[in-house]
């Protein structure tokens, strides 16, 4: 049975070209709604398994298909998808977005699904955590999420200067507290990257499992995507099969990922431990064709890989 997204808004009379692919899909079983001046909600219905994501509208416009980043994954797996798009660095903190999720909760829309997974990375991870309160027993996959940018709690995070003027107090404000209705929260971050580690510490709750992706820095989501494991993590969460062991097994793919290996080598070089560099270079060149590692090994030992 088709689900109707609760709405008190109407479609734009003259939609922009970039909106048309979503509107075509919404004409079937779905919807595409403006939420105030800076946000949109896109919903496409398939089976009663829902993936909720948060995304920058500018990034969507750069893609050839003009569809949310995880639409193809959802379509291929037969999941429904709800994506909230933001124009600019809003952090999805807008009364129109508050009201939208209020309506979803009041109408029991999210409770109609057998399984709901909220996903987000960085600022979108903040939004995924903050709005997950509207879907009791949802499972969350958060990559390096921000807990808040309230200066009183996170004044040490200087990465988002424009967003510092946003009010992070009040409704849907402090993301860690908003996860209290979740069945499970999988929080993936690099514990060696101090800002992300400090935000992760604010999420310490019994239902939160911290999963470490060392040497990924600011690029944790990109590295997991390069490793082709991000979709598999989301699939495991949607199937109720995600675990620390599953992540550890998937994380083994880092051993052939260039971004990860370069970061490990750079860290060893900065630490001033040439023997560690040698060990890393030998391991990599024994398994992969890696000219950078072969060159560094020759510089350190005179050996040719």
N, C-alpha and C positions, 0 to 999 in steps of 0.2 A: 504494500500500500504506500503510495507516494506521501511523503511528509512535506508539509508546507512550513517554511521558516517563518516564525512570527514576525510581522513587519507592520510598521506604520509609515513606511516610506514608499515612494514610487520610483520606477526606473527613469533615468534621464530621458527627456524627449528627444534630444539629439545626442546619442551616445558617441563618445570618441572612438576613433578607429581601433585603438588598442583594446577597448572594452568588448568589441563585437564577438571575438571567439568565445568569451565567457558568456555573453548574452545568448549566443546560439545554443550552447550547452544548457543554459538555464531554461530555455524554452521547452526542454524535455522535462526531466525530473530534476528540478533544481531552482536556483534563484541567484540573482545578482542585484545587490542593493547598495545604494549610497548610504553611508552613515555619516551625516553631517557633511562638512566641506572637505575633510581630509582622509576619510576612510571608506572602504567598500567591503562588503561581505559577499563572497562567492560560495555557493553551495551546489554540489552535484551529488545526486543520490544513486547509490547502487545497492549493495547488500547492507544489512543493519550493523555494519562495523564502520565506525567514523574516525577519520584522521582530521584533527584540528591543527591548523598551522597559521603562522603569522609571517607576513612578508612585506618587503618594501615594494611599492608599486613601480618605482623607477627600475628596479631589477627585473620585474616582470616585463616591462615594456622593451627591455633590451633583448629578450628571448624571441626567437623567430616565431614560435607558436602563440606567444602572448597569453600563456596559461601559467598557473601557479607551478612552482618548482616541483611539487610532489603530486601533481595531477596525474601524470603518466603512471607513476607507481600505483596510485590508488585505482586508476582505471584498470591496469593490468591485473591487480589483485582482487578486483571487484569490491573495493571499499567505497564508501561515501567519503566525501572530503568537504571540509568547511575551511576556507582561507580568509583571513581578515587582512586586507591590504591597507597600507599606510602611505600617505604622501608626505615624505620627509621624515625627520627624526622626531616623531611624535611619541614614541614608546607606547603607542596605542592607548595613551591616557587622555581620553576625550569623553565628555559626558554622553555623546552619541553612541560611543562604543559601550560605555557602562549600561546605557538603556537597552542596547541590543542584547547584551548577555543577561540583563535582568529579565527581558522578555523570554529568552530561551529557557531560563530557569523557571519562571512563573508558569510557562506553558508545558513544562516537562519535556521539551523537545529533545534534549540530550539524553534523557532517561529512556527514550524509546529505542535507543540503540543497544544491541547486545554487548558491544565493547566500544569504548571511546579511548583514543590515544591522543594526547596533546603533545605537540613537538615544537621546539624552537631552539635557536642558538643565539648566544649573546643577548642583545636587547629583545629579540624575539623569544628567547628563553625566559626572559622576565615576564613577557606578556603571557606565554603559555602557562607559566606557573600561576600568575595572578588570576587569570580567568578560569583556571581549572576548578576553582571552588564551585562553579556552577554545574559541574558534572560529577556528582558523587560516585566514587569507585573508579574513576578514570585512571588510566596508567599514563605516566608522564615520562618522556625522553627529553632531557634538557642538556644542551651542550654549552658549557661555560656560561650559564645563565647569570644575569645580574640580579641581586636580591632587591636593590633599590638604588637610587641616586640621591636620596635624602642626605644632605651634607652632614647631618648629625650622626648618621649611621655609616655612610660611605664617602666621607669627605676625602679619603685617601685615593679614590679612583678618579684620576684626572683625564681619562680617555674621552669623555663625552661632555665637552665643555658647553656645547650648544644646549644639551638637554638639562643642564643644571638649573635652568629657569622653570622647568616643569615641576609641578607639585606632585610629589610622590606620597603624600599623606592622604588620609581619607579612604574612600572606597576603592577596593581592589588595589590597595597601595603597596603593602609590604609583601612581596612575593612569597617568601618562605612560609608565612602564616596562611597564605591562601592555598597551600597544598594540603591542608589538614584533612580534606575529604578524599584525597587520592588513595587508591589501593596500593600503588607503588610508584616511587619516583626514582628514575635512573639518571643520575647526574654525572655527566662525563666531562672531565676537564684535565688540564695539565697542572699537576700539583707543584711543578717547578716554576710556573708562571705566577708570580705573586698576586697580581690583582684578581685573577680568576680563582686562585686558591683561597683568597680572603672572602670573596663572595660565596664560594662553596661552603666555607666554614659557617656562614650565616644560615645556610640551609640545613644544618645538622638537626635531623628529626628522626624518630624511630622508623618511619616509613621511607626514608631517603637512603639510597645506596650510592655511595660515591665510587665511581669507576675512573681509574687513572689512565690518562693518555699522555705519558711523559714525552717531552721534547716536541710538542706540537704548538706551544706558545699561543699566539693569537689565532692561529690557523687550524684549530682542532677540527672544526666542521669540514673544512676543505680537505684536510688530510684523510679523514674518515671517508669522504666522498671519493678521493683519489684511490683509496684502498678498496673501493667498491664494497664497503661493509656498512655504510650508513643505512641503505635500504634494508639490509638484512637485520640490522638492529631494530628498525621500525617494524619489520615483519614479525620478528620474535616477540616484540611487545604486543602487537595486535593479536598474536596467537596465544598470548599468555605463557610464552616459553622463554622469556628473557631471564637471564640469571648472571651472576658474576662469572660463572664458569663459561657461559656462552660468550660473554664479552671477551674473556681472556683468550678463548679459542679464536675469535674473530680478530683480535688485536695482534695475533701472530703475523698477520699479513703485513705488519709494519716492516718486517725484515726484508721486504723487497720494494718498499716505498721510498722514492728518491728524496722527498721532502723530509721524511723522518730520518733517514740515514745521514743526510747532509747536516741536519740539526745535531745529531749525536756526534758527528765528527767535529763540528764547530765547537760544541761544548767541551769535548776532550782537548781540543787545541787551546781553548781559552784557559782550561784548568792547569795547563802546563805539565801534562802527563804524557810524554811521547810514547811510553810503552802501551798506554791505553789506546792511543791513536794507531799504533802498529797493529794491535790486536783487532781493532775495528776494521782497519783496511784489509787485513788478511782474511777476515771473515767475509767481508763483502765481496772482495775479488775472487774468492773461492766459489762463490755462489752466483755472481752476476757479472755482466760486462759493465764495468764502472771505471771510466778513464780517470775521473777525478781521484778516486781512491787508489787506483794503480799508481798515478803520478805521485801522490802523497806518500805512498809506501816506498817508492823508489827514493824520494827525498830523504826519508827517515832512515832507511836501511841499505839503500843501494840495490835492493831486490827489484827484479822485474816480475810483475804479476803475469 
